[in-house]
Amino acid sequence: MRPSIFPFAASAVIAVAILASHGARADAVAEPPVACTALTVAPPANLIESCSALIDNPATPEADRLDAMITRAVARHGGGETEKALAEIDAVIARDANRARAYRARGEILRQTGNSEAAFEALNQAIRLEPDNANGYESRGNAFNNAGKYDRAIEDYNEALRLKPDFAQAFSDRGAAWYFKGEYQKAITDYDDAIRLEPNRARTYTNRGAAYRKLGRAERALEDDNAAIRIDPSQPEFFDNRGLHLAGNGDYARAIADYDDAIKIRPEAKFLTNRGDAYQAIKNYDRAIADYDAALKLDPKFQRAYNNRGAAWRGKGDRARALQDYAEAIRLNPADKTAAANHQEIALEAERLGALAYQKNLPSFNCATAKRQVEKAICADPGLAQLDRNINDTFLRLIASAEADSHRAALALTQEQRDFIGQRNTSFGRRGYDLRQAMEQRLDRLNAAARQ
């Protein structure tokens, strides 16, 4: 079986200066006065209050009022009020269409909410209005980074650093771009410069630790993880990253303790899956499966959890459940060669052992949770159930074979299967639609493709 404990996934999160507000520490006794200025590090609620007082003061000059509105909008986004934030930015632009900072803030908020096209439009406008402002290039570099266009991101970070050579955030974010390109030593060099300029930015340490880990320098990676946690113990990603490093060194007990801390701060599917991997590594399959179950409850499309849970079921000797999980992992990501190989191997193994005999006349999905009428009809008819099983098994074998030769071909097969299922779901019950005939024709086409 292919490995079930997976490559380290660095959380090189792009932290952008204009939106760099942080929550208050749990042990804070009293908050210092908050100034309504750009880049202020303060809890969003405090910053909103401070900016509102400035905005509502009739004596505040118009230019200062508009800047305060932008800062308040950024704070609102940081506090989860994104719609209000964008509305406030729109109000600023309506009053001053040439205020570049408003476009930068709009671009950043849109970038962070996944609206890439609109983010680029806003950031391009910000650069047109202020071509000598380093923040505009830094922000657009982040958008390129998010879009996977790392060379373009690096070009923008280079320009930001030309305009502002001591721009620590640009060094840090360029380091992330180098990391994503696989240029780990270049990433470390940029992180070094960022830390020299701003030695208390925790995320830069954890990102540098990820790069050190890629180069096999485990001790340096752990040193950086420790530094990040010491500076800011409120971020669950820092504990998760250290857990990944410890697990990579075989120290699963301490890794689990770090995952525990990450999950206590903020439960996420990736943290639960990583802890499940650590439990699986020490052959505690029940605890591992419980974590994968919890991860999938939070995110039913978290593909890695299906593949890893499949490995855990196999470890327990439950080949049928392992097959189901590997199949779902392939459906979610047909490019996952590990899941495809795992499915193929365990299917062959089960066939040799005769362990699939009981699956006769059982469909590929769980009838107990079936909600669609077409699925209920398939479950009620042994012949249709077996057809569904045969279609699914043949499709998965084709995907595994196609992916070995061409990722594009595997994606095309996946889309074809999705189209068939979509048409099956929408056509069932309509006059003239013969479900059995449609399924038989689909199986014939799959078998023909398998023979080619």
CORNORTA-V429459 format. One line per field, one symbol per residue. phi: phi as a letter, one per 30 degrees, with the letter a starting at -180 (. if undefined). psi: psi as a letter, one per 40 degrees, with the letter a starting at -180 (. if undefined). burial: + if it has 24 or more other C-alpha atoms within 12 Angstrom, else -. A space follows every 50 residues. Layout:
phi = ???
psi = ???
burial = ???
This chain:
phi = .decccedcdcdddccedccdbddddcdcbddeccdbeidcaeedddddd dddddddeddeeddddddddddddddddcjcddddddddeddddcadcdd ddddddddddddcicdddddeddddddddbdccddddeddedddeddicd ddddeddedddddbdcddddddddeddddddicddddddddedddddbdc dddddddddddedddicdddddededdddddbdccdddddddddddddci cddddddddedddddadbeddddddedddddcicddddddddedddddbd cdeddddddeddddddicddddddddddddddbddddddddddddddddd dddidceddeicddcdddcdcdddddddddceddddeddddddddddddd ddddcadddddddddddddddddeddcejddiccdddddddddddddddd dd
psi = iiiehiihhigghhhhddffiiiiidehdhhiihhgiiehhiiddddddd dddddehdehidddddddddddddddddeegddddddddddddddgeehd ddddddddddddeegddddddddddddddgeehdddddddddddddeegd dddddddddddddgefgdddddddddddddeegddddddddddddddgee hdddddddddddddeegddddddddddddddgeehdddddddddddddee gddddddddddddddhhidddddddddddddefgddddddddddddddge egdddddddddddddeegddddddddddddddgeegdddddddddddddd ddefeedeehfhieihddehdidddddddehddddddddddddddddddd dddddhdddddddddddddddddddddheihehhdddddddddddddddd e.
burial = +--+++-++++++++++++++++----------+++++++++++++++++ ++-++--------++++++++++++++++--+-+++++++-++-----++ ++++++++++++---+--++-++++++-----++++++++++++++---+ +++++++++++-----++++++++++++++---++++++++++++----- ++++++++++++++---+-++++++++++--+++++++++++++++++-- -++++++++++++---+++++++++++++++---+-++++++++++---- -++++++++++++++---+++++++++++++++++++++++++++++--+ --------+--++++--------++-+++----+++++++++++++++++ +++------++-++--+--++--++--+------++-++--++--+---- --
